[in-house]
């Protein structure tokens, strides 16, 4: 049976199966801890990839590195905006509905609060920034590794913050791939909060 990409309301015969609020204090702290652990591991991997001998002293003694980190900060802000716009681009392309952007104490967000998207749309939107920017940052890092240690580190740290910042997206994707496999599954995404609804017979399986 084919389904539309979204519903305006939850159809009859559906039940709420899962709810998460990333701006909730406990959930937010857990997500932040997970993101920090992932970022530390990714940063370590980036530093292991530096192609020639180096020391931490080089960062303090060379003014160019401070300029590189200033560029990194600008790029980081731009990336956060582009990350959320990528979520929004998928939602907009598949549903043509109104988007909601914002920021909470622990994350920026993009949601489509007025509809309930089917599982396929939800997954595509969730994984889009992870897929797009992982490819971009890895490709750039591999190239810059042979060109400039400083620029390699700038992109490498962007990659690390990118991976850690996708922790919420990957968590929800994992939920869909391992637990909510019915293609009729619906998700309401307001940005900070997601509700998953499934047909009642799916709960009985």
Secondary structure, DSSP 8 states (H G I E B T S, - for coil): ----SEESS--TTEEEEEEEETTSHHHHHHHHHHHHHHHHHHHHHHHHT--S---THHHHH-HHHHHHHHHHHHHHHHHHHHHHHHHHHHHHHHH----EEEE-SS-EEEEEEEEEEEHHHHHHHHHHHHHHHHHHHHHHHHHHTTT-HHHHHHHHHHHHHHHHHTHHHHHHHHHHHHT---TT-EEEE-SSEEEEEEEHHHHT-
